[in-house]
């Protein structure tokens, strides 16, 4: 586990928030949620009543948050109201990396996070940060829904987590406060990256200065010049309003980093096999809805930033980009060999 003074403070804050959310009427169980005695009825109605929390970084109208809500609705419906999951959007329970640590502890029961920071908790998830390994969105989903892709969800158990399903996050590209039309324009720029060492290596290979930073601090840092640039997908670029302070977008689509829906293994292990199956299936059944919402919002976001006057440049030839990062990919090939083979086979 990766503890800092800030993280210890976050855990204490979340624990206090959990007491307020849980209320005084029900006894808190050891999972961090609330449980009451069994209810009458049959099938999904039988068993303890649970009230859980799901931490989400993005705002309420964002496609991943909508996916979270659909998942929670399916769980509530299929358990006949016995299992409820309240979604907390807009980083109310903390930023992603700190939340992952809290989910490990069971202080928060569920979360939806990018697979980017997950590399710090499970090395296999670092493969998603490798650049240019997916050709398009169809290629991504062929892999994620394959046996190898779904199997990665269970590898998180050794990290105190259980993966439940994947969500879309589109393709990541660079945007800057300065004009950028080629790889040369990135040289020397201070670029915010997701907090993992692979992303640091990629940005360095492209000749820029990698700056790890929580997502919530990026806007002000771009505004004040602490950062020159960042990288993300269309919806995040739009919903965060980063286009206001970084109006130059270069579409290289260097990463297609999926999202993952997680539950604390501490919580998971206390659930019956029937409740586990119900929750897992609800997560899988929420994927199609989230993908549809993503595609819709991605188009709306693109249209909105174009209308706002953002300068958008499409990278026509990825050869120099791929050549620049090839040493990074080669250095991880031994570590991710079998997963990379599965990704290649999914084309």
DRENMARVO-367092 format. One line per field, with one value per residue: residue in three letters; x negated, y negated, z negated of N, C-alpha, C in turn. Coordinates in steps of 0.001 Angstrom, whole numbers, plus 500000, padded with zeros to 6 digits. Example, Ala and Ser with C-alpha at 12.3 -4.5 7.8 and 13.67 -1.06 7.14 Angstrom:
! residues 2
code: [ALA;SER];
nxx: [486810;487150];
nyy: [505690;502250];
nzz: [492200;492920];
caxx: [487700;486330];
cayy: [504500;501060];
cazz: [492200;492860];
cxx: [486800;487100];
cyy: [503300;499970];
czz: [492200;492130];
//
This chain:
! residues 347
code: [UNK;UNK;UNK;UNK;UNK;UNK;UNK;UNK;UNK;UNK;UNK;UNK;UNK;UNK;UNK;UNK;UNK;UNK;UNK;UNK;UNK;UNK;UNK;UNK;UNK;UNK;UNK;UNK;UNK;UNK;UNK;UNK;UNK;UNK;UNK;UNK;UNK;UNK;UNK;UNK;UNK;UNK;UNK;UNK;UNK;UNK;UNK;UNK;UNK;UNK;UNK;UNK;UNK;UNK;UNK;UNK;UNK;UNK;UNK;UNK;UNK;UNK;UNK;UNK;UNK;UNK;UNK;UNK;UNK;UNK;UNK;UNK;UNK;UNK;UNK;UNK;UNK;UNK;UNK;UNK;UNK;UNK;UNK;UNK;UNK;UNK;UNK;UNK;UNK;UNK;UNK;UNK;UNK;UNK;UNK;UNK;UNK;UNK;UNK;UNK;UNK;UNK;UNK;UNK;UNK;UNK;UNK;UNK;UNK;UNK;UNK;UNK;UNK;UNK;UNK;UNK;UNK;UNK;UNK;UNK;UNK;UNK;UNK;UNK;UNK;UNK;UNK;UNK;UNK;UNK;UNK;UNK;UNK;UNK;UNK;UNK;UNK;UNK;UNK;UNK;UNK;UNK;UNK;UNK;UNK;UNK;UNK;UNK;UNK;UNK;UNK;UNK;UNK;UNK;UNK;UNK;UNK;UNK;UNK;UNK;UNK;UNK;UNK;UNK;UNK;UNK;UNK;UNK;UNK;UNK;UNK;UNK;UNK;UNK;UNK;UNK;UNK;UNK;UNK;UNK;UNK;UNK;UNK;UNK;UNK;UNK;UNK;UNK;UNK;UNK;UNK;UNK;UNK;UNK;UNK;UNK;UNK;UNK;UNK;UNK;UNK;UNK;UNK;UNK;UNK;UNK;UNK;UNK;UNK;UNK;UNK;UNK;UNK;UNK;UNK;UNK;UNK;UNK;UNK;UNK;UNK;UNK;UNK;UNK;UNK;UNK;UNK;UNK;UNK;UNK;UNK;UNK;UNK;UNK;UNK;UNK;UNK;UNK;UNK;UNK;UNK;UNK;UNK;UNK;UNK;UNK;UNK;UNK;UNK;UNK;UNK;UNK;UNK;UNK;UNK;UNK;UNK;UNK;UNK;UNK;UNK;UNK;UNK;UNK;UNK;UNK;UNK;UNK;UNK;UNK;UNK;UNK;UNK;UNK;UNK;UNK;UNK;UNK;UNK;UNK;UNK;UNK;UNK;UNK;UNK;UNK;UNK;UNK;UNK;UNK;UNK;UNK;UNK;UNK;UNK;UNK;UNK;UNK;UNK;UNK;UNK;UNK;UNK;UNK;UNK;UNK;UNK;UNK;UNK;UNK;UNK;UNK;UNK;UNK;UNK;UNK;UNK;UNK;UNK;UNK;UNK;UNK;UNK;UNK;UNK;UNK;UNK;UNK;UNK;UNK;UNK;UNK;UNK;UNK;UNK;UNK;UNK;UNK;UNK;UNK;UNK;UNK;UNK;UNK;UNK;UNK;UNK];
nxx: [499159;499581;498685;499129;498867;501001;502711;503305;504739;506884;508116;509021;510819;512685;513609;514949;516904;518245;519501;521385;522897;523869;525630;527640;529362;528845;526683;523185;521474;518507;517532;517678;519961;523527;525394;528335;530602;531902;534480;537974;539362;538383;535663;533904;534654;533982;531731;529089;529555;527950;526135;524228;521368;520240;517463;516770;514912;515680;518172;521810;523196;521533;520365;519172;520056;522786;522823;522073;524352;526355;525454;525785;528560;529421;528478;529993;532600;532574;532068;534328;534376;532848;530092;528377;526614;525018;524044;521303;520467;518062;515644;516219;515568;512872;509804;508772;506486;506135;508658;508668;506902;508431;510577;509259;508909;511504;512843;514227;516655;517114;515773;515185;512580;509859;507800;505236;503867;504053;501926;500071;500962;501457;499432;499981;501927;500610;500177;502140;501380;499419;498364;500162;500983;503458;505611;508078;511366;512982;511110;510103;512339;512749;510583;510941;513309;512593;511396;508898;508906;511138;510240;508259;509566;509900;507324;506829;507381;505251;504430;506237;508632;511510;512191;514979;516036;515586;515350;515885;513445;512538;510067;506883;505408;503118;503286;502739;501624;500146;499512;499710;498777;497338;495092;492736;493453;494051;491737;489959;492192;494176;495980;498936;499425;501030;500641;498351;495388;494905;496231;494723;492339;493129;493830;491382;489904;491019;489895;490788;491562;492560;495202;496529;499799;502736;505985;507852;506360;505447;506660;506244;503485;502782;503815;502254;499727;498126;498332;497838;499246;501556;503071;505787;509092;511746;514325;513433;511688;513505;515561;514099;513426;510926;510269;510621;508336;506345;506288;505425;505468;504101;504581;503421;504034;502727;503043;505403;507072;508829;511656;512282;514506;514683;514700;514232;512218;512452;515112;516346;515728;517334;519841;522575;522411;524475;525180;522794;522779;525024;524276;521981;523049;524771;522925;521655;523836;524270;522427;522918;524796;523228;521260;522764;523622;521152;520248;522132;521717;519083;519172;520762;519049;516827;518020;518696;516207;515043;516820;516203;513892;511477;508304;507796;505787;505202;503209;501564;499560;498316;495833;493293;494000;494500;491966;490498;491430;490906;488639;489583;491823;490523;488979;490832;491810;491130;492350;495070;495630;497398;499919;499776;499577;502121;503629;502775;503737;506428;507167];
nyy: [501178;497670;495189;491794;488605;487117;489132;490553;488627;488455;490936;490776;488651;489761;491876;490508;489290;491544;492365;490369;490755;493348;493104;493278;495365;498048;500825;500711;502854;504969;504502;501876;500930;500885;503294;505218;507471;510516;510416;510969;513189;514550;515913;513291;511553;512574;512656;510539;506959;504505;501424;499596;497606;495873;494567;491930;490100;488335;485862;485799;486041;487370;489972;492292;492030;492236;494875;496069;495444;496822;499441;499529;499238;501586;503512;502858;503254;506013;507207;506716;504338;504908;504638;501730;499201;496249;493667;491490;488767;486537;486589;486567;488295;488384;488255;490437;492247;492152;493026;495659;496851;496600;498223;500653;500976;501254;499062;497562;499008;499541;498490;496602;496450;495178;497384;496538;495449;497873;499500;499127;500697;503203;504873;505929;504299;502191;502561;501323;498733;498635;497188;496851;499542;500478;500502;499288;498492;500758;502807;502582;503456;506050;507288;506716;508100;510653;513923;513543;510790;510510;512134;510626;509068;510615;510896;508856;509513;510160;507704;506772;506149;506514;506920;505928;505190;503620;500261;497816;495446;494064;492533;491214;488037;485293;482002;478485;475329;473970;473623;476704;478945;481076;483807;482579;480204;480850;481012;480313;479302;479024;481593;482881;486063;489264;490819;492910;494892;495759;493995;491751;492503;492663;490004;488769;490072;488923;486496;484549;482990;484855;484537;485680;485483;484901;485219;483216;480911;479994;478027;475452;475481;475502;473061;471268;471729;473613;476058;476904;478477;481255;484535;486358;487797;486835;486333;485882;483754;481832;481804;481122;478604;477983;477176;474481;473333;474609;474556;475973;478849;481981;484701;487635;490007;491722;493456;495899;496204;498204;497997;499254;501075;501468;503446;503622;506244;507107;506490;507979;510649;511114;511332;513398;516206;516003;513283;512186;513139;511814;509109;509058;509747;507607;505545;506334;506178;503488;502448;502179;500079;497993;497773;496876;494406;493222;493018;491241;488953;488414;487547;485256;483774;483370;481798;479575;478499;477854;475888;474000;472951;474322;475294;477951;480620;483315;486174;487414;489197;491657;492729;491415;491003;493585;494636;493144;494000;496692;497869;497787;499488;501863;502267;503129;505409;508041;508188;507823;509668;511972;510795;508757;510335;511458;509163;508449;510653;510183;508475];
nzz: [500000;500607;498771;497816;496155;497034;497981;495632;494319;496067;495766;493117;493376;495134;493606;491573;493139;493971;491642;491354;493672;493274;491137;488121;487686;488567;487953;488541;490754;491031;493520;494182;495333;494644;492864;492392;490673;492254;494798;495498;498033;501242;503269;504783;502793;500348;497547;496107;495793;497625;497703;499745;500894;503836;505293;507501;509841;511874;513028;512446;514882;516582;518825;517575;514959;515380;516190;513768;512241;513651;513192;510365;510251;511497;509694;507407;508377;509102;506715;505420;503955;501755;501800;501992;503758;503479;505573;505584;507180;508861;507422;504677;502625;502820;504826;507567;507061;504264;503521;504469;502663;500356;500985;501042;498304;497514;496640;498440;500520;503334;506511;509513;511690;513704;515608;515669;513175;511872;512370;510399;508421;509412;511496;514046;515129;516134;518809;520311;520482;522350;525395;528514;528911;529480;532291;532762;531360;531596;531628;529019;527476;528368;527240;524431;523784;524248;523151;521962;521425;519660;517662;516462;514612;512345;511426;509744;507171;505497;504763;502988;504152;506321;509642;511627;514104;517362;518628;521237;522416;524530;526709;525883;526312;526966;525504;525419;524016;525739;529288;531033;533474;534270;533388;532740;531555;528972;527572;524671;523354;520394;519278;517971;516494;515911;512741;512956;513493;516093;517805;517287;518508;521203;521893;521507;523492;525719;525625;523914;520694;518092;515772;512993;511603;509639;511089;510514;510183;512559;514281;513034;512994;515693;516326;514847;515777;514596;515728;519200;520885;521296;521402;522674;523182;525497;524073;521376;521735;522539;520449;518190;518797;519712;522240;522272;521234;522527;525583;527846;529630;530297;532171;531642;530505;528632;526477;525405;522832;520815;518509;515177;513145;509722;506676;503165;501967;499378;498806;500832;500212;498041;498992;500084;502386;504192;504070;504957;507609;508594;508398;510014;512534;512932;513223;515630;517333;517398;519075;521900;521969;520864;522838;525010;524021;523790;526488;527491;525899;526469;529137;528809;527198;528842;530854;529306;528376;530772;531638;529739;530637;530530;531722;533767;534631;536711;536466;539120;539864;537937;537629;536730;534057;533070;533458;531630;529130;529149;527790;525149;525189;525905;523634;521830;522885;522122;519634;520183;522121;522747;522528;524426;526695;526715;527120;529661;531044;530920;532906];
caxx: [500000;498751;499196;498542;499629;502261;503587;503807;505784;508049;508805;509734;511960;513704;514206;515924;518024;519001;520371;522519;523732;524517;526712;527643;530379;528396;525343;522218;520769;517059;517160;517755;521336;524406;526122;529385;530958;532561;535831;538850;539441;537583;534720;533060;535106;533476;530378;528896;529758;526692;526089;522830;520998;519398;516750;516593;514199;516320;519457;522993;523673;520452;520738;518796;520965;524053;522633;522142;525746;527056;525026;526452;529991;529614;528287;531156;533766;532471;532087;535593;534109;532076;528724;528353;525288;525136;522914;520820;519672;517269;514557;516663;514884;511432;509265;508753;505463;506460;509868;508287;506337;509521;511334;508466;509155;512924;513421;515197;516932;517003;515316;514874;511338;509086;506789;503921;503256;504124;500623;499350;501554;501369;498535;500556;502747;499726;500189;503063;500714;498506;498945;500398;501126;504792;505836;509322;512226;513419;509988;510079;513415;512518;509663;511496;514345;512010;511062;507725;509304;511994;509422;507481;510368;509692;505941;506772;507652;504023;504260;507337;509696;512126;512714;516334;516319;514851;516106;515180;512845;512076;508630;506238;504558;502491;503776;501743;501876;499334;499828;499040;499236;496478;494346;491684;494003;494141;490413;489760;493425;494507;497235;499513;499671;501560;499560;497636;494047;494905;496582;493556;491372;493654;493710;489946;489485;491504;489099;491445;491301;493739;495541;497672;500634;504143;506831;508538;505462;504915;507165;505546;502071;502701;504166;501170;498456;497420;498325;498042;500132;502049;503578;506992;510054;512638;515258;512741;511190;514644;516267;513198;513215;509508;510151;510608;506971;505438;507148;504765;505629;503389;505180;502520;504700;501604;503473;506824;506977;510202;512034;512612;515416;514040;515275;513250;512237;512968;516569;516707;515609;518394;521109;522891;522127;525613;525069;521648;523206;525966;523524;521095;523853;525250;521797;521490;524993;524233;521377;523473;525381;522145;520606;523660;523546;519823;520205;522976;521080;517838;519524;521205;517866;516056;518741;518660;514885;514850;517604;515542;512734;510253;507552;507663;504915;505196;501910;501756;498523;497893;494514;492306;494486;494249;490512;490006;491797;490581;487790;490409;492598;489582;488512;491910;492309;490980;493315;496453;495593;498584;501063;499592;499916;503580;504120;502498;504627;507808;507405];
cayy: [500000;496498;494213;490469;487831;486747;490294;490844;487641;488784;492080;490290;487852;490648;492638;489622;489128;492800;492384;489489;491369;494544;492711;493871;496398;499404;501119;500832;504135;504816;504145;500434;500617;501210;504540;505513;508882;510983;509970;512039;513338;515628;515534;512112;510813;513193;512316;509244;505716;503767;500068;499377;496368;496002;493302;491589;488838;487458;485281;486655;486249;487974;491345;493321;491885;492815;496321;496409;495345;497960;500610;499471;499467;503008;504243;502609;503895;507470;507666;506218;503264;505386;504126;500410;498607;494815;493152;490169;488235;485306;486797;486234;489181;488339;488516;491865;493069;492242;493842;497074;497285;496707;499418;501776;501095;501440;497808;497326;500356;499633;497315;496702;495712;495459;498432;495902;495554;499241;500145;499030;501680;504495;504554;506306;503218;501252;502789;500393;497447;498697;496395;497342;501002;500745;499783;498531;498881;502138;503653;502552;504263;507461;507797;506634;509109;511981;514634;512909;509489;510682;512759;509602;508537;511444;510790;507779;510028;510105;506312;506414;505619;507427;506243;506350;504953;502564;499179;497101;494142;493448;492448;490046;487225;484169;480642;477564;473890;473472;474316;477981;479589;482223;484333;481614;479136;481310;480970;479389;478892;479668;482277;483672;487462;490121;491118;494185;494710;496006;492735;490867;492930;492326;488557;488484;490566;487966;485281;483582;483135;485455;483977;486365;484526;485286;484683;482007;479757;479725;476773;474285;475572;475037;471636;470485;472030;474718;477028;476411;479362;482470;485459;487047;488046;485708;485973;485308;482452;480918;481681;480456;477248;477764;476512;473029;472897;475344;474626;476610;480298;482765;486032;488747;491196;492552;494490;496224;496726;498443;497801;500522;500996;502255;503594;504047;507683;507277;506497;509067;511946;511250;511530;514777;516494;515505;511829;511922;513373;510756;507860;509208;509702;506231;504779;506703;505709;502025;502054;501729;498758;497032;497579;496042;493054;492701;492644;490067;487805;488135;486729;483953;483068;482930;480682;478418;477849;477237;474655;473048;472396;475097;475693;479417;481146;484769;486733;488260;490237;491983;493380;490834;491200;494987;494826;492494;494763;498118;498363;497957;500723;502993;502478;503774;506559;509267;508138;507900;510445;512786;509902;508113;511343;511560;507931;508574;511703;509694;507571];
cazz: [500000;500812;497802;497673;495186;497652;498042;494288;494050;496880;495168;491928;493835;495698;492510;490929;494074;493984;490459;491610;494701;492757;490246;486788;487531;488868;487477;489628;490777;491152;494883;494372;495666;493538;493067;491446;490705;493461;495062;495955;499473;501807;504310;504560;501606;499132;497135;495458;496540;497675;498246;500109;501575;505023;505518;508911;510018;512849;512622;512515;516249;517366;519204;516598;513823;515815;516116;512336;511802;514255;512417;509064;510476;511790;508435;506545;508983;509094;505319;504866;503006;500603;501933;502610;503964;503748;506342;505184;508290;508695;506441;503323;501683;503046;506161;507883;506419;502835;503395;504642;501384;499402;501359;500535;496869;497258;496163;499510;501020;504796;507237;510936;511892;514905;515412;515598;511848;511359;512537;509137;507511;510086;512608;515334;515654;516812;520252;520956;520663;523493;526490;529872;528979;530017;533544;532696;530243;531809;531206;527556;526889;528682;526219;523071;523597;524471;521915;521346;520893;518488;516629;515756;513504;511155;510950;508759;505828;504690;504349;502116;504987;507274;510817;511981;515509;518049;519249;522308;522123;525773;526980;525275;527174;526272;525684;524862;524030;526846;530540;531282;534708;534566;532253;532419;530717;527588;526959;523564;522684;519116;519576;516878;516807;514856;511808;512975;514060;517527;518457;517176;519527;522531;522116;521640;524805;526714;525493;523046;519263;517473;514465;512361;510884;509549;512152;510073;510127;513898;514858;512481;513361;517080;516308;514251;516421;513935;516815;520557;521633;520652;522413;522234;524248;525797;522997;520224;522190;522551;519169;517240;519327;519994;523539;522041;520907;523423;526756;528994;529478;531304;532116;531961;529932;528210;525530;525234;521465;520356;517110;514524;512000;508669;505348;502171;501740;498017;498949;501745;499545;497040;499688;500485;503790;504962;504173;505828;508987;508946;508576;511176;513749;513086;513758;517036;518093;517485;520027;523182;521743;520681;524141;525816;523467;524112;527902;527641;525252;527178;530301;528298;526688;530007;531470;528405;528346;532092;531642;528836;531322;530314;532909;533739;535674;536798;536842;540303;539906;536575;537657;535801;532692;532714;533386;530409;527926;529302;526689;523946;525376;525870;522264;521084;523640;521333;518542;520676;523359;523049;522692;525725;527712;526722;527729;531089;531576;530881;534029];
cxx: [499114;499289;498425;499348;500986;503230;504136;504926;507048;508831;509608;510971;513062;514380;515258;517143;518884;519945;521601;523476;524517;525692;526668;528544;529876;526994;524387;521560;519296;516622;517131;519128;522204;525170;527167;529750;531764;533992;536670;538874;538562;536631;533890;533457;534505;532054;530301;529225;528477;526898;524619;522645;520108;518789;516479;515939;514986;517668;520643;523438;522638;520785;520332;519693;522337;523983;522707;523593;526575;526732;525758;527943;530283;529468;529506;532387;533722;532412;533383;535379;533267;530639;528789;526922;525498;523873;522585;519926;518786;516220;514951;515945;513378;511049;508954;507734;505742;507688;509547;507742;507433;510424;510569;508759;510608;513580;514438;515405;516677;516370;515202;513628;510759;508098;505380;503269;503285;502801;499796;499830;501517;500604;499112;501353;501902;499746;501077;502457;499705;499138;499103;500512;502513;505010;507045;510162;512696;512351;509917;511097;513326;511578;510307;512513;513871;511718;509891;508091;510155;511215;508602;508242;510126;508274;505799;506969;506432;503730;505413;508533;510306;512666;514067;516643;515530;515813;515239;514554;512249;510572;508080;505337;504046;503214;502888;502233;501101;499718;499035;499647;498406;495781;493265;492180;494158;492817;490341;491024;493625;495906;497704;499768;500354;500389;499100;496352;493992;495252;495447;492548;491828;493463;492249;489428;489917;490812;489708;491097;492581;493948;496748;498467;502058;504980;507451;507678;505020;505369;506368;504073;501843;502920;503006;499808;497615;497298;498432;499144;500602;502507;504766;507888;510951;513578;514594;512202;512304;515239;515423;512978;511739;509299;510114;509189;505913;506177;506517;504749;504952;503836;504191;503061;503662;501984;504985;506895;508389;510402;512371;513485;514909;514901;514152;513343;512730;514494;517020;516725;516686;519772;521325;522553;523241;525538;523878;522047;524145;525222;522633;521890;524404;524151;521625;522628;525053;523257;521955;524066;524281;521455;521457;523607;522200;519777;520992;522274;519773;518105;519966;520012;517011;516717;518625;517302;514551;515580;516964;514267;511424;509613;507264;506841;504908;503804;502123;500784;498000;496484;493509;492711;494183;492756;489968;490272;491457;489658;488570;491191;491692;489126;489564;492403;492200;492037;494746;496600;496869;499819;500969;499917;501426;504213;503931;503455;506075;508139;508427];
cyy: [498759;495370;492909;489751;487453;487913;490653;489881;487954;489915;491654;489514;488731;491460;491799;489433;490367;492878;491526;490110;492536;494216;493496;495080;497812;499609;501284;502193;503910;504450;502643;499996;500885;502467;504701;506978;509218;510514;511132;512083;514459;515080;514341;511341;511350;512747;510947;508075;504894;502362;499708;498013;496686;494640;493110;490216;487838;486923;486195;486953;486900;489443;492428;493246;492463;494343;496817;496465;496493;499250;500660;499755;500943;503857;504087;503341;505411;508052;507250;505196;503656;504859;502789;499894;497146;494320;491732;489621;487072;485399;486407;487085;489246;488578;490009;492690;493248;493111;495321;497627;497477;497904;500674;502047;501436;500188;497265;498687;500513;498364;497648;495870;496028;496586;497838;496016;496964;499986;500110;500075;503094;504282;504902;505172;502127;501404;501784;499015;497465;497999;497175;498865;501419;499903;498859;499064;500326;503126;503727;503528;505738;508076;507819;507735;510530;512640;513969;511574;509608;511299;511761;509049;509314;511363;509707;508270;509953;508695;505842;505844;506741;506602;506803;506172;503782;501502;498492;495813;493502;493476;491148;489350;486029;482850;479697;476120;473231;474218;475620;478619;480823;482681;483344;480537;479539;481172;479893;478953;479687;480267;483096;485105;488144;490613;492576;494031;494949;494737;491728;491194;492546;490847;488160;488915;489624;486612;484213;483859;483625;484912;484712;485377;485064;484549;483342;480758;479277;478367;475575;474296;475164;473523;470773;470746;473054;475885;476304;477200;480519;483402;486206;487282;486815;485358;485354;483911;481415;480708;480971;478990;476944;477051;474985;472509;473639;475594;475222;478123;481023;484218;487110;490074;492216;493661;494663;496984;496960;498102;499163;500245;501970;502358;504028;505557;508001;507364;507724;510411;512166;511480;513007;514959;515956;513991;511435;512060;512266;509459;507939;509093;508308;505340;505064;506162;504189;501543;501487;500323;497700;496742;496689;494583;492410;492197;491355;488820;487425;487236;485333;483119;482542;481722;479418;477726;477244;475899;473577;472472;473118;475440;477186;479882;482667;485232;487720;489435;490484;492571;492744;490997;492620;495265;494269;493345;496249;498634;498600;499258;501938;503297;503174;505056;507858;509343;508375;508795;511181;511907;509192;509073;511487;510324;507983;509575;511236;508778;508173];
czz: [500000;499946;497872;496610;495739;497667;496683;493928;494822;496272;493962;492350;494361;494618;491792;491812;494081;492804;490687;492607;494141;491859;488959;486665;487703;488370;488630;489581;491060;492552;495106;494821;494460;493864;491983;491583;491942;493563;495531;497465;499940;502841;503912;503316;500322;498829;496508;496393;496468;498235;498473;500775;502770;505314;507003;509018;510857;512372;512937;513940;517157;517670;518208;515367;514164;515810;514681;511863;512376;513509;511081;509193;510715;510527;507537;507063;508826;507689;504631;503750;501811;500613;502653;502676;504328;504432;505885;506300;507876;507589;505026;502273;501924;504494;506315;507099;504931;502613;503541;503328;500340;499701;500925;499060;496542;496704;497158;500171;502522;505345;508714;511156;513265;514606;515343;514236;511270;511494;511259;508129;508089;511387;513973;515966;516310;518314;520962;521167;521805;524687;527794;529984;529476;531273;533482;531535;530372;531349;529681;526979;527241;527655;524845;522793;523915;523124;521190;520714;519641;517327;515842;514553;512213;510613;509884;507334;504919;504195;503461;502849;505824;508433;511197;513454;516042;518573;520296;521801;523372;525931;526403;526293;526385;526539;524887;524879;525171;528125;530671;532534;535061;533298;531811;531465;529257;526841;525875;522837;521390;519248;518379;517345;515623;514022;511891;513788;515561;518291;518381;518276;520932;522836;522293;523005;525924;526591;524614;521582;518581;516065;513889;511514;510788;510586;511760;510062;511509;514440;514358;512865;514812;517143;515836;514875;515695;514916;518149;521251;520758;521760;521841;523439;524445;524633;521781;520545;522138;521157;518106;517583;519566;521326;523385;521828;521733;524731;528012;528771;530636;531190;532583;531432;529437;527237;525580;523908;520928;518887;516504;513303;510948;507415;504407;501966;500325;498032;499741;501029;498486;497674;500002;501960;504680;505143;505049;507295;509468;509263;509810;512480;513998;513676;515250;517890;518196;518564;521315;523060;521632;522013;525044;525344;523791;525549;528149;527093;525938;528388;529865;527837;527827;530658;530622;528416;529708;532157;530768;529446;531087;531656;532824;534929;535610;537223;537981;540339;538489;536508;536693;534336;532223;532583;532067;529170;528023;528203;525397;524042;525277;524455;521396;521757;522857;520236;519015;521896;523704;523262;524050;526866;527843;527366;529241;531746;531670;532058;534999];
//
